[in-house]
Amino acid sequence: MVPNSHASVKDGRLFLDGVDLVQLAAEQGTPLYVVSESLVRERCAEIRSAFLEKYPNTAAYYASKAFQTLDMCRIVIQEGLGMDAVSGGELFAALKAGVDPRRITFHGNAKSTDELDYALRVGVGRIVSDNLAEVAEIERIAAGLGRRQALLYRITPGVDSHTHRFISTGSLDSKFGIPLDPSVCDLYMRAVLDAAHIDFRGFHFHIGSQLYDNFSHLAATGIALKLMADVKASYGFETKELILGGGFGIKYLPSDNAPGLSYFLDPMMALIAEKTAEAGLPMPWVAIEPGRWIIGEAGLTLYTIRSVKTIPGIRTYVGVDGGMADNIRPALYEAKYYGLLANKAGLEPSKTVTIAGKCCEMGDILIRDLGLPDPETGDILAVFSTGAYNHSMASNYNRIPRPAVVMTRGGGYRLSVRRENYEDLVIRES
Ligand code: LLP
């Protein structure tokens, strides 16, 4: 079973959106990131029907850190989403792609003065802040520009999420957000409420990534709602906006059961309606920031098998022409992936093998214990669900050029990002 709803097998070969992936590998080389534009657009349509059209006064921002290319920016904007940018670089690329700055939320726990200056000058819609130094800087810059900047606070709700600890962000001991201890929170509230050039709107949380369980999202929503009632009582401040972050899990393995958007959003929206009514607060504008959920399953990576080596009684290593430089997630988070041979897609697995990357690291293993039909040098391996945090976290370790990105749609494809070449690798060096 192929964990990509837009992939299919025909005459023993794997296709994505009707594009023959074996032929694509021959035309564009490997490793190659392949993204189904149709699947991305389908996900955006689901966000519209399950959230934006279902609930009034809502918005969705694509967390572009998951996968940001100029093409991708244009697609999500055409589909009616805004964009979450977390650095000057992401902001620059979004603007270059033509994203309206008012549809951008600017994030980061340690933004530089240059980044803040840039964000305010171009007129980003909202800044999400979590430290007092930054609030003072935003006030100063906004005053200089004669503007009021819309701002939300990222809070640390103090809930643990069931995911790898490196991608769990909402627990009390976190570098992200404002601790809700009243002694700390009071300083933060006074800082924004006293700032003449800050238009304080409300609160944001993001508790972790690749979650299958809505428990942590609901717990965090409850904590944010309590805070909203508290700040109304203490400061007379009525929260206008609440951002619920992203984190909605996707399918990586054929056996994975990803729960879907409504499973998370419906109970959160019901809780917000109930608790704001109880506290005598107006229903706030509510936004979400999915990254992985939009792009993760849409992507796959094609590799060429370069070596097959059996250590008798131990295991068979299948070496491919990419690895941790284009997908750091197995090494960093013990992330699990699934793959199959695009040129032998009709055959049943006959061997259990380990897919090894080409970097000079023992830890550069892409998949452990994958069943494949007699892998041989020259076969094309497709690894699924590599759309999120693969291209965006790619490196040039071992001076390996980063792969190209192609996007498929309606039986055709286009080159979205060209492959890096050796000259690119030294272009900044003197
Ligand atoms: N909003 C904020 C403020 C975030 O920090 C993130 C992700 C998102 C939204 C989107 O989360 P998503 O819907 O994609 O789960 N590199 C890690 C994931 C890090 C996520 C960082 N923040 C990985 O490869 O799993």
Boltz pocket constraint, residues with backbone or C-beta under 6 A from the ligand:
constraints:
  - pocket:
      binder: B
      contacts: [[A, 63], [A, 65], [A, 66], [A, 84], [A, 107], [A, 166], [A, 167], [A, 206], [A, 208], [A, 209], [A, 210], [A, 245], [A, 246], [A, 247], [A, 248], [A, 289], [A, 290], [A, 291], [A, 292], [A, 293], [A, 329], [A, 333], [A, 388], [A, 389]]
      max_distance: 6.0
